[in-house]
Amino acid sequence: MSDTDTATDSSSTAAQRRQREALEVSGWGERFEFVQPHNLSFWVYLALTAVGLFQAWAYFAPEAGFYADGFAISAVLCGLCGLAWFAWFRHIDRWERQPGRLVAAALLWGAIPATFAFAMTVNSAMLSIYPKLLGQEWSANWAAGATAPITEEAAKLCGFILLMGLAPRLIRTANDGLIVGAFIGLGFAIFEDFLYAANSTARTFGTDPVGNAVQMSVTRIGVSFISHPLFSALVCAGALYLIGTKAQPRRIGLGSAFVAAGMFLHFTWDDAAGLGGGNPLVLIGVMFGSIVIGFTMLTIAFRRAAPREHQFVRDILAPEVEAGALTAAEVDGVLGKKARKAFLKSAPDRRSRRARKHLRRAILDLAHDVAHDKGSDSEAVRHSRAEVERLRAKADLGRGV
């Protein structure tokens, strides 16, 4: 064997070792099984879900027959809003997508146990105590913000911890915390919005139930862009930093900051009227400030989480680069924002630019297939390689990229 062949073989072995280590540490490609009879987290999840279902039935059943039309239209409108957010969250889950069963478990926790077994019960108790201790005026302005950021974020976080126990190899990085936390928050938001709409129907004793349901549903949907998914994404990502995992080193300061940010935003949003002091302009300013701070913190959280995911992609695709199926520039074009822009900008024409956008998606698909099949040369991996080659030719990229 020549020196060149020996060097190539050594380099390929190093690339494969990087891939194996990345797959082991990241958990990319791992399956999720919800039913785990030997896992205590499974039984705790089931028990609390059963409690939540019982509480939900006890709350809605007595009035469901009287206000069925209002309840139905509320369910449809809130469900459609939830579907739109669900599609968006799946779109931004662009690295190793969370398995569908894990997403379903996150949504269910937010919708049933967190809402009915925890938050509604504790909130009702606390909101009945505040007027007696601090008066009606204080309660009207501050009770929601003094209660919900603690009780509701704790309720959602309990589910996140249980899901970490059920999927310890899947929920390992801050990015996983952001995505799974957002889905838990989405489940909570859908059912909370439905709860508000249903209550608005019942409070009017059946007077224009559909109109009241539509009005409240539209109002809740209108402010849904800053809601429980945002709060719980920050809190759960922060909690993961605080706990630390094999893939995510513990960062106490950063984790505490994200948890505090999620709870603070929850407070400012719930108590915007109290912070506004009765002045509409101040109220608008508080709400606008909450939106700006919320999305700024979310952007920071995703940017902080991105480098870890980027490295996993590079390591998982290292053997593909070594074998010549990909170039390093093509892989970089999937990752950092500047590299992506440069990758697209260097395209000679619009047709090539569109092909490069599809190529970026195909490269990520190849990474997913390689991870799913644990680095083996499976049919799915070969198909993804062929798709990358096809799109490269369509974009007229050649090998000089």
ZIBEL-V610991 format. One record per residue. N is the residue number from 1. RES is the residue in one small letter. PHI is phi in degrees with one decimal (999 if undefined). BURIAL is # if it has 9 or more other C-alpha atoms within 8 Angstrom, else .. D_LAST is the distance of its C-alpha to the last C-alpha in Angstrom with 1 decimal. Layout:
# ZIBEL-V610991
N&RES&PHI&BURIAL&D_LAST + N&RES&PHI&BURIAL&D_LAST
This chain:
# ZIBEL-V610991
1&m&999&.&30.9 + 2&s&-74.1&.&29.0 + 3&d&-61.8&.&27.7 + 4&t&-64.2&.&24.1 + 5&d&-63.8&.&25.0 + 6&t&-63.4&#&26.8 + 7&a&-63.8&.&23.9 + 8&t&-63.3&.&21.6 + 9&d&-63.6&.&24.3 + 10&s&-63.2&.&25.0 + 11&s&-63.8&#&21.4 + 12&s&-63.4&#&21.3 + 13&t&-62.8&.&24.7 + 14&a&-63.5&.&23.6 + 15&a&-64.4&#&20.8 + 16&q&-66.3&#&23.3 + 17&r&-65.9&.&25.8 + 18&r&-59.2&#&23.5 + 19&q&-63.8&#&23.1 + 20&r&-60.7&#&26.9 + 21&e&-65.1&.&27.7 + 22&a&-64.5&#&25.5 + 23&l&-65.4&#&27.1 + 24&e&-67.7&.&30.5 + 25&v&-76.2&.&30.2 + 26&s&-78.1&#&28.5 + 27&g&79.9&#&30.4 + 28&w&-57.7&#&27.4 + 29&g&86.3&#&28.6 + 30&e&-72.9&.&32.3 + 31&r&-89.2&.&34.9 + 32&f&-119.3&#&37.5 + 33&e&-112.3&.&41.2 + 34&f&-74.1&#&43.5 + 35&v&-76.8&.&46.7 + 36&q&-134.3&.&47.3 + 37&p&-59.1&.&51.1 + 38&h&-94.5&.&50.9 + 39&n&-110.1&#&49.0 + 40&l&-60.0&.&51.2 + 41&s&-58.3&#&48.5 + 42&f&-62.4&#&48.8 + 43&w&-72.3&#&52.5 + 44&v&-65.2&#&52.4 + 45&y&-59.4&#&49.8 + 46&l&-63.2&.&52.1 + 47&a&-63.3&.&55.2 + 48&l&-71.7&#&53.9 + 49&t&-66.4&#&52.4 + 50&a&-62.3&#&55.9 + 51&v&-62.0&#&57.5 + 52&g&-62.1&#&55.1 + 53&l&-63.3&#&55.9 + 54&f&-62.9&.&59.6 + 55&q&-64.5&#&59.4 + 56&a&-64.3&#&57.4 + 57&w&-62.6&.&60.0 + 58&a&-63.5&.&62.9 + 59&y&-78.0&.&61.5 + 60&f&-91.8&.&60.6 + 61&a&-55.9&.&63.1 + 62&p&-61.5&.&66.3 + 63&e&-109.3&.&64.9 + 64&a&-60.1&#&62.4 + 65&g&-67.8&.&65.2 + 66&f&-78.5&.&66.3 + 67&y&-121.2&#&63.0 + 68&a&-59.4&.&61.0 + 69&d&-63.7&.&59.7 + 70&g&-64.0&#&58.4 + 71&f&-63.3&#&56.9 + 72&a&-66.1&.&55.1 + 73&i&-67.5&#&53.6 + 74&s&-63.4&#&52.5 + 75&a&-62.4&#&50.8 + 76&v&-66.0&.&49.0 + 77&l&-65.9&#&47.8 + 78&c&-66.5&#&46.8 + 79&g&-65.9&#&45.1 + 80&l&-65.4&.&43.0 + 81&c&-61.6&#&41.9 + 82&g&-61.8&#&41.1 + 83&l&-63.2&.&39.0 + 84&a&-63.6&.&36.9 + 85&w&-67.3&#&36.3 + 86&f&-58.4&#&35.6 + 87&a&-61.2&.&32.9 + 88&w&-67.1&.&31.3 + 89&f&-64.9&#&31.6 + 90&r&-65.9&#&30.0 + 91&h&-68.4&.&27.1 + 92&i&-81.5&.&26.5 + 93&d&-80.1&#&27.0 + 94&r&-92.9&.&23.3 + 95&w&-88.3&.&22.9 + 96&e&-84.3&.&25.3 + 97&r&-62.7&.&27.7 + 98&q&-65.6&#&31.3 + 99&p&-57.3&.&33.3 + 100&g&-58.0&.&35.5 + 101&r&-66.5&#&38.7 + 102&l&-68.7&#&37.9 + 103&v&-62.1&#&37.1 + 104&a&-62.4&.&40.4 + 105&a&-64.8&#&42.3 + 106&a&-66.0&#&40.9 + 107&l&-60.7&#&42.0 + 108&l&-63.5&#&45.3 + 109&w&-60.9&#&46.1 + 110&g&-61.8&#&45.5 + 111&a&-75.5&#&47.5 + 112&i&-108.3&#&50.5 + 113&p&-62.4&#&51.2 + 114&a&-64.0&#&49.8 + 115&t&-77.1&#&51.4 + 116&f&-100.5&#&54.7 + 117&a&-80.0&#&55.5 + 118&f&-111.4&#&54.5 + 119&a&-60.7&#&53.8 + 120&m&-62.9&#&56.4 + 121&t&-66.3&#&59.2 + 122&v&-70.7&#&58.6 + 123&n&-60.5&#&57.9 + 124&s&-60.1&.&61.1 + 125&a&-65.4&.&63.1 + 126&m&-67.2&#&61.7 + 127&l&-68.9&#&62.0 + 128&s&-84.0&.&65.7 + 129&i&-84.9&.&66.4 + 130&y&-54.5&#&65.0 + 131&p&-59.2&#&67.5 + 132&k&-71.9&.&70.3 + 133&l&-87.6&.&69.2 + 134&l&-121.6&.&67.5 + 135&g&94.9&#&68.8 + 136&q&-68.5&#&67.5 + 137&e&-64.3&.&65.9 + 138&w&-61.1&#&63.9 + 139&s&-62.4&#&62.8 + 140&a&-62.1&#&61.8 + 141&n&-89.5&#&59.5 + 142&w&-127.1&#&58.2 + 143&a&-61.2&#&58.9 + 144&a&-61.4&#&55.7 + 145&g&-72.0&#&53.5 + 146&a&-81.2&#&55.7 + 147&t&-112.0&#&55.4 + 148&a&-59.2&#&52.3 + 149&p&-59.6&#&49.6 + 150&i&-88.0&#&51.4 + 151&t&-68.8&#&52.6 + 152&e&-75.0&#&49.8 + 153&e&-67.8&#&46.9 + 154&a&-65.0&#&48.9 + 155&a&-63.1&#&49.3 + 156&k&-69.5&#&45.7 + 157&l&-66.1&#&44.8 + 158&c&-57.8&.&47.3 + 159&g&-64.4&#&45.4 + 160&f&-62.2&#&42.1 + 161&i&-64.0&.&43.8 + 162&l&-63.3&#&45.2 + 163&l&-67.7&#&41.9 + 164&m&-62.6&#&40.5 + 165&g&-69.3&#&43.4 + 166&l&-82.6&#&42.6 + 167&a&-133.9&#&38.8 + 168&p&-66.4&#&38.4 + 169&r&-92.4&.&35.2 + 170&l&-102.0&#&33.6 + 171&i&-102.5&#&34.7 + 172&r&-130.5&#&33.3 + 173&t&-119.6&#&31.1 + 174&a&-60.3&#&31.7 + 175&n&-62.5&#&29.3 + 176&d&-62.2&#&31.6 + 177&g&-61.4&#&34.5 + 178&l&-63.2&#&33.2 + 179&i&-72.6&#&32.6 + 180&v&-64.5&#&35.7 + 181&g&-60.7&#&37.8 + 182&a&-63.2&#&36.7 + 183&f&-69.3&#&37.8 + 184&i&-61.4&#&41.1 + 185&g&-63.4&#&41.6 + 186&l&-65.0&#&40.8 + 187&g&-58.9&#&43.5 + 188&f&-63.8&#&45.9 + 189&a&-63.2&#&45.2 + 190&i&-60.8&#&45.8 + 191&f&-75.2&#&49.1 + 192&e&-67.2&#&50.2 + 193&d&-60.8&#&49.5 + 194&f&-62.6&#&51.5 + 195&l&-63.1&.&54.2 + 196&y&-61.5&#&54.6 + 197&a&-65.4&#&54.8 + 198&a&-64.5&#&57.3 + 199&n&-65.3&.&59.4 + 200&s&-65.3&#&59.5 + 201&t&-70.4&#&60.9 + 202&a&-70.3&#&63.5 + 203&r&-65.9&.&64.6 + 204&t&-91.7&#&65.8 + 205&f&56.0&.&68.0 + 206&g&86.5&#&66.4 + 207&t&-76.4&.&66.7 + 208&d&48.6&.&63.8 + 209&p&-61.4&#&61.7 + 210&v&-67.5&#&58.9 + 211&g&-60.9&.&58.7 + 212&n&-65.8&#&58.7 + 213&a&-63.9&#&56.1 + 214&v&-63.8&#&53.8 + 215&q&-61.2&.&54.3 + 216&m&-69.4&#&53.7 + 217&s&-62.1&#&50.6 + 218&v&-64.8&#&49.0 + 219&t&-61.3&.&49.9 + 220&r&-65.6&#&48.3 + 221&i&-64.7&#&45.2 + 222&g&-62.5&.&44.9 + 223&v&-108.6&.&44.5 + 224&s&-73.8&.&42.4 + 225&f&-70.3&.&39.2 + 226&i&-127.0&#&40.7 + 227&s&-156.8&#&42.5 + 228&h&-57.1&#&42.8 + 229&p&-58.6&#&39.1 + 230&l&-67.3&#&38.1 + 231&f&-60.6&#&41.0 + 232&s&-74.8&#&40.6 + 233&a&-61.5&#&36.8 + 234&l&-66.8&#&37.5 + 235&v&-64.4&#&40.5 + 236&c&-69.6&#&39.0 + 237&a&-63.4&#&35.9 + 238&g&-62.4&#&38.3 + 239&a&-62.6&#&40.5 + 240&l&-66.5&#&37.7 + 241&y&-61.7&#&37.0 + 242&l&-66.9&#&40.7 + 243&i&-75.2&.&41.0 + 244&g&77.4&#&37.9 + 245&t&-139.7&#&36.4 + 246&k&-61.5&.&34.7 + 247&a&-96.6&#&31.3 + 248&q&-130.8&#&32.4 + 249&p&-57.7&.&34.4 + 250&r&-67.6&#&37.6 + 251&r&-132.0&#&37.4 + 252&i&-61.8&.&40.9 + 253&g&-62.8&.&40.5 + 254&l&-64.9&#&37.4 + 255&g&-62.8&#&38.9 + 256&s&-62.2&#&42.2 + 257&a&-64.2&#&40.5 + 258&f&-70.5&#&38.8 + 259&v&-61.7&#&42.0 + 260&a&-62.6&#&44.0 + 261&a&-64.3&#&41.7 + 262&g&-61.1&#&41.9 + 263&m&-70.9&#&45.7 + 264&f&-64.2&#&46.1 + 265&l&-63.5&#&44.2 + 266&h&-60.4&#&46.3 + 267&f&-63.5&#&49.4 + 268&t&-64.3&#&48.5 + 269&w&-72.8&#&47.7 + 270&d&-71.9&#&50.9 + 271&d&-110.2&#&53.1 + 272&a&-60.0&#&51.7 + 273&a&-65.1&#&55.1 + 274&g&-64.9&#&56.9 + 275&l&-66.3&#&54.4 + 276&g&-74.1&#&54.9 + 277&g&61.6&.&58.7 + 278&g&84.6&.&59.6 + 279&n&-95.4&.&57.7 + 280&p&-58.5&.&55.4 + 281&l&-68.1&.&53.1 + 282&v&-67.2&#&52.8 + 283&l&-58.9&#&52.2 + 284&i&-62.1&#&49.3 + 285&g&-63.2&.&48.0 + 286&v&-63.4&#&48.2 + 287&m&-66.0&#&46.3 + 288&f&-64.9&.&43.6 + 289&g&-61.8&.&43.3 + 290&s&-63.1&#&43.0 + 291&i&-63.9&#&40.2 + 292&v&-63.1&.&38.2 + 293&i&-63.0&#&38.9 + 294&g&-59.7&#&38.1 + 295&f&-75.1&.&34.6 + 296&t&-65.5&.&33.9 + 297&m&-64.2&#&34.9 + 298&l&-65.5&#&32.9 + 299&t&-62.3&.&29.7 + 300&i&-60.9&.&30.5 + 301&a&-61.8&#&31.2 + 302&f&-68.2&#&27.9 + 303&r&-68.1&.&25.9 + 304&r&-66.2&.&28.0 + 305&a&-80.7&#&27.3 + 306&a&-63.0&#&23.6 + 307&p&-56.7&.&22.5 + 308&r&-64.2&.&24.5 + 309&e&-66.7&#&22.8 + 310&h&-59.7&#&19.3 + 311&q&-66.3&.&20.3 + 312&f&-61.5&#&21.7 + 313&v&-61.0&#&18.5 + 314&r&-60.1&#&16.6 + 315&d&-69.7&#&19.6 + 316&i&-66.5&#&20.2 + 317&l&-93.8&#&16.7 + 318&a&-56.2&#&16.7 + 319&p&-63.9&#&18.1 + 320&e&-67.7&#&15.5 + 321&v&-66.5&#&12.7 + 322&e&-63.1&#&15.2 + 323&a&-81.5&.&15.9 + 324&g&90.2&.&12.3 + 325&a&-71.4&#&12.7 + 326&l&-135.1&#&10.0 + 327&t&-108.2&#&7.3 + 328&a&-60.9&.&8.7 + 329&a&-66.5&.&6.3 + 330&e&-65.5&#&7.1 + 331&v&-65.0&#&10.6 + 332&d&-61.8&#&10.9 + 333&g&-67.1&#&10.1 + 334&v&-87.2&#&13.2 + 335&l&-99.6&#&15.3 + 336&g&-56.9&#&16.3 + 337&k&-61.4&.&17.1 + 338&k&-64.9&.&15.5 + 339&a&-64.4&#&12.1 + 340&r&-62.8&#&12.7 + 341&k&-63.1&#&13.7 + 342&a&-63.9&#&10.9 + 343&f&-62.3&#&8.5 + 344&l&-76.7&#&11.1 + 345&k&-65.2&.&12.1 + 346&s&-76.6&.&9.0 + 347&a&-66.2&#&9.8 + 348&p&-70.5&.&11.9 + 349&d&-153.3&.&14.9 + 350&r&-65.0&.&16.9 + 351&r&-61.4&.&16.5 + 352&s&-66.0&#&12.7 + 353&r&-65.1&#&13.2 + 354&r&-63.8&#&15.8 + 355&a&-63.5&#&13.9 + 356&r&-67.0&#&11.2 + 357&k&-62.1&#&14.4 + 358&h&-67.1&#&15.7 + 359&l&-63.3&#&12.7 + 360&r&-57.5&#&13.2 + 361&r&-65.3&#&16.8 + 362&a&-66.1&#&16.3 + 363&i&-66.8&#&14.4 + 364&l&-64.4&#&17.5 + 365&d&-61.6&#&19.7 + 366&l&-62.9&#&18.5 + 367&a&-61.1&#&19.3 + 368&h&-64.1&#&22.6 + 369&d&-67.8&#&23.4 + 370&v&-61.2&#&22.7 + 371&a&-66.1&#&24.9 + 372&h&-60.0&#&27.5 + 373&d&-100.1&#&27.9 + 374&k&56.4&#&27.8 + 375&g&82.6&#&24.9 + 376&s&-78.3&.&26.6 + 377&d&-87.5&.&25.0 + 378&s&-81.2&.&26.8 + 379&e&-63.4&.&26.7 + 380&a&-63.2&.&25.2 + 381&v&-66.9&#&22.3 + 382&r&-63.9&#&21.8 + 383&h&-64.1&.&22.0 + 384&s&-65.9&#&19.3 + 385&r&-61.0&#&16.9 + 386&a&-63.5&.&17.9 + 387&e&-67.7&#&17.3 + 388&v&-61.0&#&13.7 + 389&e&-63.1&#&13.2 + 390&r&-62.8&.&15.3 + 391&l&-70.7&#&13.4 + 392&r&-62.9&#&10.0 + 393&a&-64.7&#&12.0 + 394&k&-65.4&#&13.8 + 395&a&-83.0&#&11.0 + 396&d&57.3&.&9.9 + 397&l&-84.2&#&6.2 + 398&g&64.6&.&6.8 + 399&r&-110.5&.&5.5 + 400&g&-92.8&.&3.8 + 401&v&-73.1&.&0.0
